[in-house]
Amino acid sequence: FGDYDGNIRNVTTNKWVNGYKHYGARAQFLYDPSSDMRIYIAADFHNNNDDCCADIIATGAPTVTGTNVTYATTAPVFTVLPTPRGAKTRQVSQNLTTSTKEKGWGLSGQADIGIGTHTLTSITAYREWNNTEIRDGDWLDGAYVGFNQLHDRGPQHSTTFTQELRIASPADQQLSYVLGAYYSHAF
């Protein structure tokens, strides 16, 4: 479990952003009934809620004079955005709380079975992942004349299934070998 309030203040909502709340678990089981059979199962789950990735406007447009670089803070955009203070900027003014919401889980199993002097191994795994990114692309606290409202909501989902099957000779002989096959399907 992890929890963090954030490090940037959204002056529109008067809340801290760029924080997170994460929790997860993993379990493993081993069944070892004989010298010719071993079964191992592992499962995991995680849930992440981040109010992250509020981008700060740390500088205005650069002006170069000789070897000096200065940054404008009088541009019209700074009438609706917090005034930039370079590396000390610690606030945003956004009407959308940016966030990343992610859940995922997986399950895998391995069986090792002795067949004479050889070992047959089967490894099967399944993983599912869901992620939604919500971003405020205009960095504004509302719609303004001359500025577009840009918000992005990007859901993503993936599922992966894998299967490995192999047979191995004893390792303590002059010539040892492993013969196997692997299948993976991501959708």
C-alpha positions in Angstrom: 0.0 0.0 0.0 1.2 3.5 -0.8 -0.4 6.9 -0.3 0.9 10.4 -1.2 -1.1 13.7 -1.2 0.8 15.3 -4.0 3.2 18.2 -4.5 1.3 20.7 -6.7 -1.7 22.9 -5.6 -4.6 23.2 -8.0 -5.8 26.8 -7.2 -9.2 26.1 -9.0 -10.1 23.2 -6.7 -7.8 24.2 -3.8 -6.6 20.6 -3.6 -3.1 19.0 -3.9 -2.5 17.0 -7.1 0.2 14.7 -8.5 -0.4 12.3 -5.6 -1.4 8.6 -5.6 -3.0 5.8 -3.8 -1.8 2.3 -4.7 -2.5 -1.1 -3.2 -1.8 -4.6 -4.3 -1.3 -8.2 -3.2 0.6 -11.3 -4.4 0.1 -14.9 -3.3 2.1 -18.0 -4.1 1.2 -21.6 -3.5 3.4 -24.7 -3.8 2.0 -28.2 -3.9 4.9 -30.8 -3.8 3.3 -34.2 -3.2 6.2 -36.4 -4.5 9.6 -36.3 -6.1 8.0 -36.7 -9.5 5.4 -33.9 -9.2 5.6 -30.2 -8.3 2.8 -27.6 -8.9 3.4 -23.9 -8.3 0.7 -21.2 -8.6 1.1 -17.4 -8.3 -1.6 -14.7 -8.4 -1.3 -10.9 -8.1 -3.6 -7.9 -8.1 -3.0 -4.2 -8.1 -5.2 -1.1 -8.1 -3.6 2.4 -8.7 -5.4 5.7 -8.4 -3.2 8.6 -9.3 -4.3 12.2 -9.5 -1.2 12.8 -11.3 0.4 14.5 -14.1 -0.8 18.1 -13.7 1.7 19.9 -15.9 3.0 23.2 -14.5 3.8 26.2 -16.7 7.2 27.1 -15.3 8.2 29.6 -17.9 6.8 31.9 -20.6 8.1 32.3 -24.1 11.9 32.7 -24.2 13.5 35.9 -25.4 17.2 35.7 -26.3 19.4 38.8 -26.3 23.0 38.0 -26.9 23.8 35.3 -24.4 21.0 36.3 -22.0 17.7 34.3 -22.0 14.6 35.8 -20.3 11.1 34.4 -20.1 8.0 36.5 -20.7 5.2 36.3 -18.1 3.1 39.0 -19.6 1.6 36.9 -22.4 -2.2 36.7 -22.5 -2.2 33.1 -21.4 -0.8 34.2 -18.0 -4.0 36.1 -17.3 -5.7 32.7 -16.7 -2.7 30.6 -15.6 -0.7 31.0 -12.5 2.3 33.3 -13.0 5.4 31.2 -13.7 8.1 31.2 -11.1 10.5 28.9 -12.9 11.6 25.9 -10.8 9.6 27.2 -7.8 6.2 27.0 -9.6 4.0 24.7 -7.4 0.5 25.5 -8.6 -1.8 24.9 -11.6 -5.2 26.3 -12.4 -7.2 23.5 -14.1 -10.9 22.7 -14.3 -10.2 19.0 -14.8 -8.4 16.9 -12.3 -5.9 14.8 -14.2 -5.7 11.2 -13.2 -4.6 7.7 -14.0 -6.7 4.8 -12.9 -5.2 1.4 -13.3 -6.2 -2.1 -12.3 -4.5 -5.3 -13.2 -4.3 -8.9 -12.2 -2.5 -12.0 -13.2 -2.5 -15.8 -12.6 0.3 -18.3 -13.5 0.8 -21.9 -12.9 3.7 -24.2 -13.4 3.6 -28.0 -13.2 6.8 -30.2 -13.3 6.1 -33.9 -13.8 8.7 -36.6 -13.9 8.3 -39.0 -16.8 11.0 -41.7 -16.5 14.3 -39.8 -16.4 12.8 -36.7 -18.1 10.9 -33.8 -16.7 7.8 -32.4 -18.5 7.1 -28.8 -17.6 3.9 -26.8 -18.4 3.7 -23.1 -17.6 0.4 -21.3 -18.2 -0.2 -17.6 -17.5 -3.0 -15.1 -17.9 -2.8 -11.3 -17.3 -5.4 -8.5 -17.6 -4.6 -4.8 -17.5 -7.0 -1.8 -17.5 -5.9 1.8 -17.6 -7.6 5.1 -18.1 -5.6 8.3 -18.5 -7.5 11.6 -18.0 -5.5 14.7 -19.0 -6.3 18.4 -19.1 -4.5 19.5 -22.3 -5.3 23.2 -22.1 -4.1 23.9 -18.5 -7.1 26.3 -18.0 -9.7 26.6 -15.3 -12.5 27.2 -17.8 -13.3 28.0 -21.4 -11.9 31.4 -22.5 -12.2 33.4 -25.7 -9.2 32.5 -27.9 -8.4 29.3 -25.9 -9.7 25.8 -26.8 -10.9 23.5 -24.0 -8.7 20.4 -24.5 -9.5 17.4 -22.4 -8.4 13.8 -23.1 -9.8 10.6 -21.7 -7.8 7.6 -23.0 -8.9 4.1 -21.8 -6.7 1.2 -22.6 -7.2 -2.5 -22.0 -5.0 -5.5 -22.7 -5.1 -9.2 -22.0 -2.3 -11.7 -22.5 -2.4 -15.5 -22.4 0.8 -17.6 -22.7 1.5 -21.3 -22.7 4.9 -23.0 -22.5 5.4 -26.7 -22.8 8.9 -28.4 -22.6 10.6 -31.7 -21.9 14.1 -31.8 -20.4 16.6 -34.6 -20.2 18.5 -35.2 -16.9 21.1 -32.5 -16.4 23.8 -34.8 -15.0 24.7 -36.6 -18.3 27.3 -35.8 -20.9 24.7 -34.5 -23.4 21.5 -32.8 -22.0 18.8 -31.1 -23.9 15.5 -29.2 -23.6 12.8 -29.4 -26.3 9.9 -27.0 -26.0 7.1 -24.9 -27.6 5.8 -21.5 -26.6 2.5 -19.8 -27.5 1.4 -16.2 -26.7 -1.8 -14.4 -27.5 -2.3 -10.7 -26.6 -5.6 -9.1 -27.3 
